[in-house]
Amino acid sequence: MNTLIAITICRRRCPFALIFCFLSVLPGSPAEEVDLHTLGQIRSEMAAMRQTYEAKIRHLENRVMELEAGRAIGQSGGEQVVLREMERNTSRLARIEADLAAQQAANGFAYSGYFRSGFGVDGNGQTMAAFKAPNAQSKYRLGNETETYVETKFAYHFPELDLPEDTRFYAAFMPAYVVPDNQDSTDSTFSIREAYATAEGIWDAQPEARFWAGQRYYNTYDMHMNDFFYLDMSGYGGGVEFIELNDWGALSIAWMGGTIDELQGSTEIVDDTVINAKNSLDIRVSGFELPLGEGMLWVDLAHVEDTERPNGRNVSIDGGGGAAFGLLHEATLSGGGYNRAMVQYGFGAAANFRSNEPDFGAHQAAEGDPLTKVDYSEIHHFRLLNDLVLEPSARWSLQATAVYDHMDIGLSESSEIEWWSFGLRPIYQIDDYLSLAFEAGFDHTDSDLEGSGELYKFTIAPQISPGKGYFQRPVLRFFMTYALWSNDFEGLVAPDSYAEETEGFSAGVQAEAWW
């Protein structure tokens, strides 16, 4: 009855107030039940009527002032009802708008990340040490990682912007944190891995093209089993991706700038040093057809300036230009999995297949000696590799890797390094949650500077994960690792634990996850 009276008064006194009175008879449903389309209609109707009834609204405001002053007490009870309804519904509409705005912002937010962490000991009960061959560019990681490493990525795609359907803007930020030793929290490094923005759908002739600028992981390729990034042009820069070339795939071009990355070399943080800049032009054509799969063609043109003591190292760099080339073949396998094969060749400033410079700390001169000379015109690098992941059945999955790598690092003395690496990790699924992983890794290195030798590493690891599959995460594992190496590598493999030995053992636990 009161509602009917209020509506009648609204109709007589102020047609604009009818909107608010009508809202008052609606159920007090939660904000989430009012969708954006309905809210838009309400806003449009209110905007259209606001101009027509502006004078009447001012009249009501004047009457409110009179009522508060006591000059018109009891004269217009109907108007007081209208005003109260208007205030209540204005407040309700404001709450709805705020809730919808918050929900819209949450829908535009994305959070992803990666971490690994654990605890382990060596055969003497001390902190475990990783087993890695001298001059090898990676190590087989199962039961062989001593650090805590965390990446957290925060991204937003701006749903509140009034953009055409195929136009998208995106921004992302990823900090990373590493503690290099699982029993030491005093020596840690914080780094920004990504901070960039993208825009796509703004080029009419190339609607799939994506422009970007900032710092990012740029279309990296890696082997999971040994954490080997064989193509990593990540760094600072900008460019455009996915320019369609009809049957020739898609073209991506990026200008990248890199420096020596603390997390790629020593964990020691060096202050007040000169950092040598490197500029790279990365050009790729991807997604074109090859027999039994797809291809990616990569070209990198780079330049490094002359510098002494980059990153505090006792070296002198004779800079210059360079180029690198690569061809990747990728096949998706039936039953799950993939096979990737790549051949790479580079010389000069582009020879390390990265946007940043090598860290020459392992070859620097002793303090007080003449600086070690590095001549970029003498650097060349060849690599051939294969990375296979198979999931042939619900019970079995595996990864197998093979790498051949030959490089001259450009020192004034003979400085060629050859590296062979083979690895195998089969996983047997016992039930929906429990699995058993085995890993065997072999590395052979032959260096003009440090001799030659081999390292063999074996790990067994019972695992708990939420399902089946090689890359199922998160995973909790207990591991036992045994390694042995050549006599020439004595004192060079896990020296903190096994400085005078040629074999070692470690055991521990680890958790690993990505989302």
Secondary structure as the mmCIF struct_conf table of DSSP 4:
data_model
#
loop_
_struct_conf.conf_type_id
_struct_conf.id
_struct_conf.beg_label_comp_id
_struct_conf.beg_label_asym_id
_struct_conf.beg_label_seq_id
_struct_conf.end_label_comp_id
_struct_conf.end_label_asym_id
_struct_conf.end_label_seq_id
HELX_RH_AL_P HELX_RH_AL_P1 ASN A 2 ARG A 13
TURN_TY1_P TURN_TY1_P1 PRO A 15 PHE A 16
HELX_RH_AL_P HELX_RH_AL_P2 ALA A 17 SER A 24
TURN_TY1_P TURN_TY1_P2 VAL A 25 VAL A 25
BEND BEND1 LEU A 26 LEU A 26
HELX_RH_3T_P HELX_RH_3T_P1 ALA A 31 GLU A 33
BEND BEND2 VAL A 34 VAL A 34
HELX_RH_AL_P HELX_RH_AL_P3 LEU A 36 THR A 52
TURN_TY1_P TURN_TY1_P3 TYR A 53 TYR A 53
HELX_RH_AL_P HELX_RH_AL_P4 GLU A 54 GLU A 68
TURN_TY1_P TURN_TY1_P4 ALA A 69 GLN A 75
HELX_RH_AL_P HELX_RH_AL_P5 GLY A 77 ASN A 107
TURN_TY1_P TURN_TY1_P5 GLY A 108 GLY A 108
STRN STRN1 PHE A 109 ASP A 122
TURN_TY1_P TURN_TY1_P6 GLY A 123 ASN A 124
BEND BEND3 GLY A 125 GLN A 126
STRN STRN2 THR A 127 THR A 127
TURN_TY1_P TURN_TY1_P7 PRO A 134 ASN A 135
BEND BEND4 GLN A 137 GLN A 137
TURN_TY1_P TURN_TY1_P8 LEU A 142 GLY A 143
STRN STRN3 THR A 148 TYR A 156
TURN_TY1_P TURN_TY1_P9 PRO A 159 GLU A 160
BEND BEND5 LEU A 161 LEU A 161
TURN_TY1_P TURN_TY1_P10 GLU A 165 ASP A 166
STRN STRN4 ARG A 168 VAL A 179
BEND BEND6 PRO A 180 PRO A 180
STRN STRN5 ASP A 181 ASP A 181
TURN_TY1_P TURN_TY1_P11 ASN A 182 GLN A 183
STRN STRN6 ASP A 184 ASP A 184
BEND BEND7 THR A 186 ASP A 187
STRN STRN7 THR A 189 GLU A 200
BEND BEND8 GLY A 201 GLY A 201
TURN_TY1_P TURN_TY1_P12 ASP A 204 ALA A 205
TURN_TY1_P TURN_TY1_P13 PRO A 207 GLU A 208
STRN STRN8 ARG A 210 ARG A 216
BEND BEND9 ASN A 219 ASN A 219
STRN STRN9 TYR A 221 MET A 223
TURN_TY1_P TURN_TY1_P14 HIS A 224 ASP A 227
STRN STRN10 PHE A 228 LEU A 231
STRN STRN11 ASP A 232 ASP A 232
STRN STRN12 GLY A 235 GLU A 244
HELX_RH_3T_P HELX_RH_3T_P2 ASN A 246 TRP A 248
STRN STRN13 ALA A 250 GLY A 258
TURN_TY1_P TURN_TY1_P15 GLU A 262 GLN A 264
BEND BEND10 GLY A 265 GLY A 265
BEND BEND11 THR A 267 THR A 267
HELX_LH_PP_P HELX_LH_PP_P1 GLU A 268 ASP A 271
BEND BEND12 ASP A 272 ASP A 272
STRN STRN14 VAL A 274 VAL A 274
STRN STRN15 LYS A 278 LEU A 290
TURN_TY1_P TURN_TY1_P16 PRO A 291 LEU A 292
STRN STRN16 GLY A 293 VAL A 304
STRN STRN17 THR A 307 GLU A 308
BEND BEND13 ARG A 309 ARG A 309
STRN STRN18 PRO A 310 PRO A 310
TURN_TY1_P TURN_TY1_P17 ASN A 311 GLY A 312
BEND BEND14 ASN A 314 ASN A 314
STRN STRN19 VAL A 315 ASP A 318
STRN STRN20 GLY A 320 THR A 332
HELX_LH_PP_P HELX_LH_PP_P2 LEU A 333 LEU A 333
TURN_TY1_P TURN_TY1_P18 SER A 334 GLY A 335
BEND BEND15 GLY A 336 GLY A 336
STRN STRN21 GLY A 337 GLY A 348
TURN_TY1_P TURN_TY1_P19 ALA A 349 ASN A 352
BEND BEND16 PHE A 353 PHE A 353
STRN STRN22 ARG A 354 ARG A 354
BEND BEND17 SER A 355 ASN A 356
HELX_LH_PP_P HELX_LH_PP_P3 GLU A 357 PRO A 358
HELX_RH_3T_P HELX_RH_3T_P3 PHE A 360 HIS A 363
HELX_LH_PP_P HELX_LH_PP_P4 GLN A 364 ALA A 366
TURN_TY1_P TURN_TY1_P20 GLU A 367 GLY A 368
BEND BEND18 ASP A 369 ASP A 369
HELX_LH_PP_P HELX_LH_PP_P5 PRO A 370 LEU A 371
STRN STRN23 THR A 372 ASP A 375
HELX_RH_3T_P HELX_RH_3T_P4 TYR A 376 GLU A 378
STRN STRN24 HIS A 380 LEU A 390
BEND BEND19 SER A 393 ARG A 395
STRN STRN25 TRP A 396 ASP A 408
STRN STRN26 LEU A 411 LEU A 411
BEND BEND20 SER A 412 GLU A 413
STRN STRN27 GLU A 416 GLN A 429
BEND BEND21 ASP A 431 TYR A 433
STRN STRN28 LEU A 434 SER A 447
TURN_TY1_P TURN_TY1_P21 ASP A 448 GLU A 450
STRN STRN29 GLY A 451 ILE A 464
BEND BEND22 PRO A 466 GLY A 469
TURN_TY1_P TURN_TY1_P22 TYR A 470 PHE A 471
BEND BEND23 PRO A 474 PRO A 474
STRN STRN30 VAL A 475 TRP A 485
HELX_RH_3T_P HELX_RH_3T_P5 ASN A 487 PHE A 489
TURN_TY1_P TURN_TY1_P23 GLU A 490 LEU A 492
BEND BEND24 VAL A 493 ALA A 494
HELX_RH_AL_P HELX_RH_AL_P6 PRO A 495 TYR A 498
TURN_TY1_P TURN_TY1_P24 ALA A 499 GLU A 500
BEND BEND25 THR A 502 THR A 502
STRN STRN31 GLU A 503 TRP A 514
#
